[in-house]
């Protein structure tokens, strides 16, 4: 075993350990995340970590088809993140329109009460 293959072997082992640790921490953020955008970002990060796993395994095995799989996963992950972002924006706009309606009613009630007091 040459020195170069020994370095690559140790580097892939260390990379897999670091990726495993980051995967566990990110799964914790997906489960515990205080808000929906935090969870969406964590899911996007999970896709990146899985791409890292695939790349390290491709280097370790020498099978280059894994790189194509990682690229395809990156594209799908990007589209999923965009879809989640649009969902969050549409959800926020629905909340703002429903929150604006009761506010107008209470303003009208307060205005009519103040007008009745003046009379």
C-alpha angles and dihedrals in degrees: 000000000000126000092250094055090046090054092047091048093052092043092054092049091050091045091051091050092049092046091049091052092048090047091055093047091049093049087053089054091050091052098038101030110138095221141023095252089054090054092048092052090048091052090051089050090051089057089052092049092050089051087053091051091051092049093050092048089049090054093045095049099032091228104138096192087082089069090061089051090051091051092050090048090051091055093048091046091052092051091048091052092050090049092050091048091053089049092053091048093049090047091051092049091050091051092049093051093048091045091051094056099061090043091059091050093052091047090053091048092049090048093050091047090052091048091051091051092054092054 
